[in-house]
Amino acid sequence: MAWFSHASASPCKIPLMWHDYTYWTNLVKIRGSKLMNKLYIGLAGSILGLSFLTAASAAGPKPEDAVRYRQSVYTVIGWHFKPIGAMMKGEIPFDAAAVARHAQYVEMMSKTAIEGFPKGSGPDAVKDTEAKPEIWTNWDQFESKMNDFQEAAIKLTEVAKGGDQGAIKAQLGKTAETCKACHKEFRTDSHSHSH
C-alpha cells in the first residue's frame, strides 16, 4: 500500500498532514470489518472537520477540538495495539498478516499524535484531559518521548513484516515501554486512554 510508505522520508522528521483528505479517505479503503471502517470514517471526518476549523481560524483549533483529536488518535492506537498484545499472550491465535496490518496503523498514528497537543490545549484550558501542563513547559522532552514512540512503532512495523513471533513480542514490549515512559511524565492517570 503505497500511501503507507515512508521509506524515502526520514522517520520522525516529516509531520503527517492530518488535514490531508486523500490520506484519510484511503484509510477506509483497507479491508477490514464494518466496525473498523466506521471507526476510521468517524476519525477521518473528525480530522477533516478540524482542518476546516483550523483553516477558518488563524488562532488554530479550539482546545476542546485538540483534545478530541488526540483522544481519537490514541483510541485508534489502542484499537490496533491490543490485538497484537493478545496474540503475543496467546489469548487469540497468532496471525502474522494481521499483526503486520495492526502495526502499520500504530506506526501511522504515532506520526499524527503530537499534532494533538497545540499550545493552549492543556488542563488550564480543558477539563477533560489527562495531559499534564509539563507537556508544554518541557516541550523538547515531550517531543523526544513522542519521537521515541514513533521510532519504536516504525521498528514494530518492520519486525512484524518478518512474521517472527518472538521478535514481534520483543519489539511490542519495547514499543509499550516508550508509551509508559511518556505517560509517567506527561499524563495524570496512566490507567486510561484519555490524553
matplotlib code that plots the C-alpha trace (Angstrom):
import matplotlib.pyplot as plt

x = [0.0, 1.9, 0.3, 1.8, 5.3, 7.6, 10.8, 12.2, 11.4, 13.4, 11.3, 10.1, 11.1, 8.3, 5.0, 2.0, -0.6, -3.6, -5.8, -5.0, -8.4, -7.0, -4.8, -7.6, -10.1, -7.6, -7.8, -11.3, -10.3, -8.3, -10.0, -11.5, -14.6, -17.5, -16.9, -13.3, -14.4, -16.9, -14.2, -11.9, -14.7, -15.5, -11.9, -11.4, -14.5, -13.4, -9.9, -11.3, -13.7, -10.8, -8.9, -11.7, -11.9, -8.1, -8.3, -11.1, -9.3, -5.8, -5.6, -5.8, -8.2, -10.2, -8.6, -11.5, -11.0, -7.3, -8.2, -10.8, -8.3, -5.6, -8.0, -9.2, -5.7, -4.9, -8.2, -7.1, -3.6, -5.2, -7.6, -4.6, -2.1, -4.4, -4.9, -1.1, -0.7, -3.5, -1.7, 1.6, -0.1, -1.8, -5.3, -6.1, -4.4, -1.2, -1.8, 1.4, -0.6, -2.9, 0.0, 1.6, -1.6, -2.2, 1.5, 1.1, -1.8, 0.1, 3.0, 0.8, -1.0, 2.3, 3.2, 0.0, -0.3, 1.9, -0.3, -3.0, -1.0, -1.0, -0.3, -3.4, -4.9, -3.7, -5.6, -5.7, -7.9, -9.8, -11.1, -11.5, -7.8, -5.2, -2.4, -0.1, 1.0, 4.6, 4.0, 4.1, 6.6, 9.0, 8.1, 11.5, 11.4, 7.9, 8.7, 11.7, 9.4, 7.0, 9.8, 10.9, 7.4, 7.4, 10.7, 9.6, 6.4, 8.3, 10.5, 7.4, 6.1, 9.5, 9.7, 6.0, 6.6, 9.1, 6.5, 8.8, 6.5, 9.4, 10.9, 7.4, 6.8, 10.2, 9.6, 6.0, 7.4, 9.9, 7.1, 4.9, 7.8, 8.0, 4.3, 4.8, 7.8, 5.8, 2.7, 4.7, 5.9, 3.2, -0.2, -2.0, -3.6, -1.8, -4.7, -7.0, -6.7, -7.7, -5.0]
y = [0.0, 3.0, 5.5, 3.8, 4.0, 6.5, 4.7, 7.6, 10.0, 10.5, 8.9, 11.2, 14.4, 14.9, 15.7, 14.0, 16.5, 15.4, 17.5, 15.7, 14.4, 11.9, 10.3, 9.7, 8.6, 5.9, 4.6, 3.3, 1.5, -1.0, -4.4, -4.7, -5.1, -2.7, -1.5, -0.6, 1.2, 3.2, 4.0, 5.3, 7.2, 8.8, 9.6, 10.9, 13.1, 14.5, 15.3, 16.7, 18.9, 20.0, 21.0, 23.3, 24.8, 25.4, 27.0, 29.2, 30.4, 31.9, 31.1, 27.3, 24.7, 25.2, 23.5, 21.1, 20.1, 19.4, 17.2, 15.3, 14.9, 13.4, 11.2, 9.8, 9.1, 7.2, 5.3, 4.1, 3.2, 1.2, -0.5, -1.9, -2.4, -4.6, -7.4, -7.7, -8.0, -10.6, -12.6, -12.4, -13.6, -16.5, -15.1, -15.2, -17.2, -15.7, -14.2, -12.7, -10.8, -9.3, -8.3, -6.5, -4.7, -3.6, -2.5, -0.3, 1.5, 2.0, 3.4, 5.7, 7.1, 7.5, 10.1, 12.1, 12.1, 15.1, 17.3, 16.9, 18.9, 22.6, 25.3, 26.2, 22.7, 21.7, 21.3, 25.0, 25.3, 22.0, 19.9, 16.7, 16.0, 14.0, 15.8, 17.4, 21.1, 19.8, 18.8, 22.5, 23.7, 20.8, 20.6, 19.4, 16.5, 15.6, 15.8, 13.5, 10.9, 11.1, 10.6, 7.5, 6.1, 6.9, 5.2, 2.1, 1.9, 2.1, -0.7, -2.7, -2.5, -3.6, -6.6, -7.5, -7.8, -10.6, -12.6, -13.9, -14.1, -13.9, -10.8, -9.2, -9.8, -8.3, -5.2, -4.8, -4.7, -2.0, 0.0, -0.3, 0.9, 4.1, 4.7, 4.1, 6.4, 9.2, 8.6, 8.5, 12.1, 13.7, 12.1, 12.4, 8.9, 6.0, 3.7, 5.2, 6.3, 9.9, 12.5]
z = [0.0, -1.3, 0.9, 4.0, 2.6, 4.3, 3.3, 1.4, 4.2, 7.3, 10.1, 12.9, 11.0, 8.4, 10.0, 8.6, 7.4, 9.4, 7.3, 4.0, 2.9, 0.4, 3.0, 5.4, 2.8, 1.8, 5.3, 4.8, 1.6, 3.6, 4.0, 7.5, 9.5, 9.1, 12.7, 11.8, 8.7, 10.8, 13.3, 10.5, 8.7, 12.0, 12.7, 9.2, 9.5, 12.8, 11.5, 8.3, 10.3, 12.5, 9.4, 8.3, 11.7, 11.6, 8.2, 9.3, 12.4, 12.3, 16.1, 15.4, 16.7, 19.8, 22.9, 23.1, 19.4, 20.0, 23.0, 20.9, 18.1, 20.3, 22.2, 18.8, 17.7, 21.0, 20.6, 17.2, 18.6, 21.3, 18.9, 16.9, 19.8, 21.8, 19.3, 18.8, 22.6, 22.7, 20.1, 21.9, 25.1, 23.3, 24.0, 20.3, 17.5, 16.0, 12.6, 11.1, 8.4, 11.0, 13.2, 10.2, 9.4, 13.0, 13.3, 10.2, 11.9, 15.1, 13.1, 11.1, 14.2, 16.0, 13.4, 14.0, 17.8, 18.5, 16.4, 19.0, 21.6, 20.4, 22.9, 24.9, 24.9, 28.4, 31.7, 32.2, 29.2, 29.1, 32.0, 30.1, 29.6, 31.5, 29.7, 32.3, 31.9, 31.8, 28.1, 27.2, 29.8, 28.9, 25.2, 24.0, 26.4, 25.4, 21.7, 22.4, 24.1, 21.2, 18.7, 20.8, 20.4, 16.7, 16.2, 18.2, 16.2, 12.9, 14.1, 15.1, 11.6, 10.2, 12.6, 12.0, 8.3, 9.1, 10.8, 13.6, 16.7, 19.2, 17.5, 17.3, 21.0, 22.0, 19.8, 21.1, 24.6, 23.6, 22.0, 25.1, 27.2, 25.2, 25.8, 29.6, 29.8, 28.2, 30.3, 33.5, 33.0, 31.0, 31.9, 35.2, 35.1, 33.4, 33.6, 31.0, 27.3, 27.7, 26.9]

ax = plt.figure().add_subplot(projection="3d")
ax.plot(x, y, z, "-o")
ax.set_aspect("equal")
plt.show()
